[in-house]
């Protein structure tokens, strides 16, 4: 291996690591706030990329039908809950949020939009279809069992992953799709050929993580999420709604997954089940951060990206093994350093 090959592998690892960093941060966010190990995080990535591909092909993306079905279920659940509680304001809010808003989005998608749109507008539409799935998933699947054990929540996450993957196969098909790049520019820097898409990936990832840091540091909702992640009971005693915090955490996770799908779609061919493997690598990064530290999760993601890149050069058949083996020494080290706490003691 000479310097030029090593430089190329480092570049490739950093690009992949930037996407894994976003996913790792999203997994840490969801777990710290809701105790949910969110296995389907990668499905947001796949759905976003495949939705973008469908829009560029002039087709109505299957994500729209999932959004409408999930909204209908959530609306029924919200109306039933408000009826039992005798809360008319909650019923009206549920109709607006889970009924009127998705219906308006569907109307715009099906009738108002022209077939050909600028790429950035298509990307925005893809995000508008994918991001609402986050709070809908939380409302339908996790909110009714919010006080369940971590193991129960994990089993539910695995079942949800299988359901979303099956739905992806149904509406997107088994064929893969790759979207056009956001930039076709290319610069030669020494032995490296730097593409405009790689700048988009790294730049968007850095900006997204910086915005998350600003959100958690300077906004009321961000501070409320931090408080909930530190002490859920204490945050609830301070009038911070755990339900609202959970819904916001899933919204941010869906937004991060959607952005990741738009960034990685032009680089990798995306299939209906590709998100699972990408999400697992983000999970490895989150484990490096102990499922609590955002900076360590981001650094762990860069390590995963570099390890995957160099492993693909030395032994491409075992690159996944090398990446997932990384989790073993991390878990061993943390088990030796961390005092075990029963869930009831939290």
Phi, psi and omega in degrees: 000122178263181185296321183296319178293317179299319180296320178296318180294321177297317179299313179297320179294322179292323179295312178295319181297328179296319178290317179298329179296317178299315181292321178298318178297320180295319180294319177298317180300310182296316182293317184294330182270322189241353185067017179265122169278100193277086181299321183282016180305322180293337179294327175298324179295309181296317181298320181295312181296318181288328174295317177299318179296320179295319178297320180289337176273001180077021181255156172282118184293142179295343178300330180297319181291323176297319179298317181292319179294315180296322179295321179295317179296314180297323180295317178297317179297319181292320178294320179295318178295320179291326177295317179294326181272351183066035184251100181291324180298320178295322179296316179296317179298320179296320178296321181289313186286314186261350180247298186292315184297310177297324179296320178295318178298318179297320179297317179297317182295319189275331187235324191273332187274138174289160185292327182248124182228157174301153186299319181294327176291319176299319178297319178297318179296318178300319178293322179296333178275329186269317186301318179297343178295333180299299179295331177293317177299318180296316183295318186278317192261314191260328183299320179294340181239033186299333182263011177289168180287164179299323180295316178298316179296324178293317178298319177296321179297319179296317178297319178296320177301314180296321180294315181293322177296317179296319178295321177299318177297322182294315188264334181257340181084174183274350181284145178277161179221147174226130183270156176296156180287154176285339179212134178261008181293153179211133179234141178259115178239098184062232179278352185268142171249104184268124181263157177296327179294322178296324176295319177301314184296307183292317181296315179295322179296315179297316180296317180297316180293321177296320178294323176296318178298318177296318181299315182287336186269322193242352182253153181296315181294323177296317177294326177294320177296318178298318179296319179295321180290330180282313182207101183296318181294315179298320179295321179293325177293336177267021175069026173265118184289121176295329178293315177296321179295318179296317179297319179293320179298317179290327176297314178296321179297319178294321178296318179294317178296319178298316177298318179299320179296320178295325182285322186269345181302319179284348184264317181243146171287124186259131174248174182297335183248010181294329184299333183297313181293321178295317179296324178297323179290326171295326178293321176300317178298320179295323178295321176302324177276007179068017183059020179225335187253118178290314179298318179293325177295319178295317178294320176299324178295319177296321177297318178297317179297316179293318180297319178296318182295312182289327178294323179294335178279315184280318182208083187298331181291339185245016184295323178293322178298316181298319181294313184282340174292336179302332184290335185293307178296329178294314179296320179297314180298317181289326179292329178282333185263340189255133175284128181289132180238126176294150183298327180293342182274350185292000000 
